[in-house]
Amino acid sequence: MGINLKTLFILFYANAVFAQCSDAGVCIIGSKELTHEHQINLSYILGKSGKEDDLTFNTVQLEANIQLLNNSKLSLLLPWSHISGPLGNASGPGDFILLWNQTVLLNGSSMLNIQAGGKFASGSSNEKNLPQAYQPGLGTNDLLLGISYETDPWLFAIGYQLSRGRSDNALTKLKRGDDFFARIGYKIQADIFKLGLEILSIKRLQESSVLDSASLIDEAYITIPGSDQFQINILGRIYLPVHNNYGIQSIIAIPLLKRDINVDGLKRSFSFSIGAQFLF
């Protein structure tokens, strides 16, 4: 299938206003349609934290979805990031995510799935002695749990990310709160495009804590007021099939409720993404 200039313009405009869910751990929860047994996504993401921090994020991300059994699939997410800001820059692989998806109910166009997995601290959290917000890894091993329900064309999903332990970042020793996640999505088939619209929300359930640099006591911590934040995005997804086995995917997101505190480096005020999807 050929791509005309108008199609390319629409696709790249969609990426230019994309603001993705920055915490991939909780945001991977939710059923993903597989038209083939296996799927690989490769994407580049440019992100900005906003004027308050003035951080820039460049990420190359590999995602693989493997169909193991008729009703089971395994998802693997591998990011590599370069983060720069007023204090310097840091680069390296981020935390990898492994998620098992099991279909427990299948009835016509309706499907109920459960998900379980983890985000593993494979990324460095002490690159160049910079604060946690500059680091490619969050420094904790987190448990991921979720339930999703699809009834064509709707998608509903909830999830929980249990943050385990404290990052070993020398400057902050950040301990994040747990996250509760919910999404509602709607899919549309429009000419050659596959479109989707989602409302995505994340609530941090506890305030985060960091090292108290003013304390005379070793390993004293303070809680960051207001860090148990609530964020809401509206997302638009565009998938353009180029061939039966590959295509280009874009996500548009408009923040309806933004985060104010960015001690963990997950805040995004702007992102640009372009990705290729391979099906086999």
Wavefront OBJ file of the C-alpha trace (Angstrom):
o trace
v 0.000 0.000 0.000
v 1.473 3.380 -0.994
v 1.583 6.491 1.209
v 0.792 9.884 -0.281
v 2.119 13.237 0.997
v -1.169 14.128 2.702
v -1.038 10.902 4.702
v 2.547 11.571 5.784
v 1.680 15.133 6.820
v -1.186 13.933 9.027
v 1.015 11.277 10.611
v 3.938 13.571 11.427
v 1.645 16.345 12.672
v 0.148 13.796 15.073
v 3.597 13.036 16.468
v 4.492 16.709 16.824
v 1.799 17.253 19.445
v 2.262 13.897 21.180
v 2.676 13.909 24.978
v 2.993 10.301 26.062
v 2.473 8.577 29.370
v 5.963 8.857 30.844
v 5.703 6.023 33.373
v 5.789 3.073 30.995
v 5.463 0.606 33.844
v 1.868 1.355 34.723
v 0.900 2.562 31.242
v 1.721 -0.721 29.516
v -1.217 -2.258 31.411
v -4.239 -2.736 29.152
v -5.002 -5.170 26.366
v -3.266 -4.633 23.027
v -4.837 -6.021 19.894
v -2.689 -8.612 18.112
v -3.639 -9.292 14.506
v -0.584 -11.590 14.160
v 1.042 -13.994 16.593
v 3.966 -11.679 17.332
v 4.542 -7.942 17.230
v 7.635 -5.709 17.569
v 7.484 -1.925 17.973
v 10.500 0.357 17.605
v 10.066 4.038 18.406
v 11.979 7.259 19.009
v 10.632 9.727 21.578
v 11.701 13.312 22.231
v 10.334 14.700 25.491
v 10.434 17.949 27.481
v 9.702 18.299 31.198
v 8.744 21.980 31.017
v 10.352 25.268 31.971
v 10.491 24.499 35.705
v 13.126 21.754 35.238
v 14.083 22.313 31.586
v 14.934 18.639 31.056
v 15.100 17.060 27.601
v 14.556 13.314 27.112
v 15.656 11.376 24.020
v 14.532 7.757 24.134
v 14.773 4.818 21.761
v 12.340 2.135 22.841
v 11.934 -1.487 21.757
v 8.723 -3.318 22.615
v 8.021 -6.977 21.807
v 4.668 -8.752 22.195
v 4.945 -12.514 21.810
v 1.963 -14.853 21.558
v 2.917 -17.923 23.606
v -0.407 -19.785 23.694
v -3.812 -19.130 22.121
v -4.880 -16.968 25.063
v -1.527 -15.809 26.448
v 1.069 -13.262 25.454
v 4.286 -11.888 26.904
v 5.258 -8.211 26.547
v 8.810 -6.918 26.931
v 9.756 -3.214 26.953
v 13.403 -2.085 26.618
v 14.206 1.686 26.629
v 17.486 3.556 26.144
v 17.532 7.227 27.141
v 19.651 10.367 27.067
v 18.550 13.051 29.534
v 19.976 16.572 29.552
v 19.287 19.697 31.598
v 20.878 22.653 33.385
v 22.942 20.389 35.692
v 24.381 18.154 32.955
v 23.391 15.016 31.054
v 23.128 11.263 31.592
v 22.657 8.325 29.218
v 22.033 4.618 29.393
v 19.512 1.784 29.251
v 16.393 2.274 31.323
v 14.420 -0.173 33.425
v 13.036 -3.105 31.441
v 9.437 -4.252 31.843
v 8.084 -7.787 31.564
v 4.314 -8.321 31.537
v 2.202 -11.473 31.174
v -1.270 -11.083 29.642
v -3.801 -13.903 30.078
v -7.235 -13.936 28.434
v -9.664 -15.455 30.938
v -12.927 -14.780 29.067
v -13.527 -14.673 25.313
v -17.040 -14.278 23.961
v -17.442 -12.986 20.419
v -16.065 -9.442 20.330
v -15.705 -9.297 24.132
v -12.504 -10.201 25.988
v -11.437 -10.099 29.637
v -7.701 -10.117 30.387
v -5.567 -10.116 33.510
v -1.977 -8.854 33.542
v 0.904 -9.407 35.940
v 4.561 -8.544 35.697
v 7.280 -6.223 36.860
v 9.490 -3.249 36.139
v 13.064 -4.206 36.919
v 15.842 -1.814 37.972
v 18.195 -2.512 35.078
v 18.851 1.190 34.388
v 21.423 3.247 36.245
v 20.183 5.707 38.877
v 23.615 7.265 39.635
v 24.939 8.449 36.280
v 27.385 11.379 36.718
v 26.148 12.007 40.286
v 23.047 13.801 39.021
v 19.626 13.875 40.745
v 17.044 11.138 40.148
v 15.165 13.196 37.538
v 18.200 12.962 35.214
v 18.609 9.198 35.519
v 17.667 6.608 32.845
v 16.511 4.195 35.573
v 14.118 4.692 38.492
v 16.164 2.417 40.745
v 13.357 0.212 42.062
v 11.848 -3.176 41.248
v 8.094 -2.651 40.916
v 5.182 -5.080 40.762
v 2.584 -4.516 38.004
v -0.987 -5.836 38.162
v -3.925 -5.115 35.876
v -7.326 -6.086 34.491
v -8.637 -5.070 31.069
v -11.941 -5.629 29.310
v -12.570 -5.178 25.579
v -15.962 -5.167 23.945
v -15.549 -3.902 20.421
v -15.009 -0.967 19.968
v -14.491 -0.156 23.692
v -11.553 -0.811 26.030
v -11.567 -0.491 29.841
v -8.520 -1.144 32.026
v -7.317 -0.608 35.582
v -3.903 -1.313 37.044
v -1.647 -0.966 40.043
v 2.098 -0.359 40.260
v 3.598 -1.298 43.615
v 6.888 0.575 44.008
v 9.320 -1.537 46.017
v 12.130 0.064 48.008
v 14.179 3.219 47.574
v 16.396 4.294 44.694
v 20.134 4.256 45.403
v 20.556 7.695 43.782
v 23.175 9.336 46.006
v 21.551 12.779 45.995
v 17.882 11.958 46.588
v 17.464 8.291 47.654
v 13.954 8.695 46.240
v 11.121 6.483 47.444
v 8.097 6.827 45.148
v 4.516 6.164 46.110
v 2.411 3.445 44.477
v 0.346 4.294 41.385
v -3.258 3.432 40.528
v -4.066 3.561 36.837
v -7.292 3.638 34.777
v -7.992 3.991 31.057
v -11.037 4.071 28.799
v -10.542 3.676 25.056
v -12.564 3.652 21.848
v -11.378 2.243 18.492
v -12.373 3.435 15.004
v -11.593 2.053 11.560
v -11.320 5.068 9.218
v -10.357 4.400 5.599
v -6.773 3.110 5.686
v -6.166 4.338 9.251
v -6.861 2.615 12.518
v -7.768 5.245 15.085
v -8.183 5.148 18.839
v -9.165 7.640 21.514
v -8.364 7.129 25.201
v -8.702 8.895 28.514
v -5.831 7.864 30.751
v -5.452 8.755 34.436
v -2.841 7.947 37.095
v -3.126 8.659 40.824
v -0.074 8.410 43.057
v -1.370 6.980 46.311
v 1.349 8.112 48.735
v 3.676 11.094 48.860
v 7.271 10.465 47.846
v 10.256 10.989 50.160
v 13.892 11.985 49.609
v 17.063 12.545 51.617
v 16.936 15.545 53.950
v 20.065 17.453 52.903
v 19.647 19.894 55.815
v 19.622 17.194 58.503
v 22.673 16.427 60.642
v 21.499 12.820 60.950
v 22.691 10.324 58.334
v 19.970 8.833 56.139
v 17.246 11.209 57.373
v 14.322 11.595 54.966
v 11.620 14.163 54.327
v 8.259 13.745 52.590
v 7.581 15.957 49.570
v 4.234 17.721 50.090
v 1.839 17.329 47.158
v 3.836 14.568 45.469
v 0.839 12.187 45.589
v -0.346 13.761 42.349
v -3.242 12.990 40.025
v -2.726 13.292 36.266
v -5.126 12.886 33.345
v -4.351 12.737 29.623
v -6.567 12.367 26.588
v -4.798 10.317 23.928
v -5.387 9.760 20.246
v -3.796 6.789 18.511
v -3.173 6.542 14.761
v -1.934 3.382 13.067
v -1.111 3.450 9.357
v -0.589 0.027 7.732
v 2.144 0.249 5.101
v 2.055 -3.480 4.314
v 0.327 -6.550 5.695
v 3.224 -7.086 8.087
v 4.346 -3.598 9.081
v 3.093 -0.088 9.658
v 3.678 3.251 11.391
v 2.079 4.190 14.693
v 1.573 7.572 16.346
v 0.016 8.759 19.599
v -1.399 12.204 20.285
v -1.982 13.260 23.901
v -3.360 16.424 25.454
v -2.759 16.797 29.212
v -5.995 17.652 30.997
v -4.378 17.680 34.426
v -0.597 18.114 34.712
v 1.920 17.136 37.356
v 3.674 19.947 39.240
v 6.418 18.012 41.042
v 9.089 16.221 39.023
v 11.490 14.695 41.542
v 11.289 11.307 39.749
v 11.790 12.711 36.225
v 8.468 11.340 34.897
v 6.817 14.677 34.091
v 6.375 15.540 30.399
v 4.975 18.788 29.042
v 5.792 17.869 25.428
v 6.840 14.750 23.505
v 7.464 13.886 19.878
v 7.346 10.239 18.802
v 7.623 8.210 15.627
v 7.413 4.431 15.652
v 7.368 1.419 13.371
v 5.360 -1.733 14.054
v 6.308 -5.149 12.675
v 3.840 -8.040 12.679
v 4.704 -11.688 12.020
l 1 2 3 4 5 6 7 8 9 10 11 12 13 14 15 16 17 18 19 20 21 22 23 24 25 26 27 28 29 30 31 32 33 34 35 36 37 38 39 40 41 42 43 44 45 46 47 48 49 50 51 52 53 54 55 56 57 58 59 60 61 62 63 64 65 66 67 68 69 70 71 72 73 74 75 76 77 78 79 80 81 82 83 84 85 86 87 88 89 90 91 92 93 94 95 96 97 98 99 100 101 102 103 104 105 106 107 108 109 110 111 112 113 114 115 116 117 118 119 120 121 122 123 124 125 126 127 128 129 130 131 132 133 134 135 136 137 138 139 140 141 142 143 144 145 146 147 148 149 150 151 152 153 154 155 156 157 158 159 160 161 162 163 164 165 166 167 168 169 170 171 172 173 174 175 176 177 178 179 180 181 182 183 184 185 186 187 188 189 190 191 192 193 194 195 196 197 198 199 200 201 202 203 204 205 206 207 208 209 210 211 212 213 214 215 216 217 218 219 220 221 222 223 224 225 226 227 228 229 230 231 232 233 234 235 236 237 238 239 240 241 242 243 244 245 246 247 248 249 250 251 252 253 254 255 256 257 258 259 260 261 262 263 264 265 266 267 268 269 270 271 272 273 274 275 276 277 278 279 280
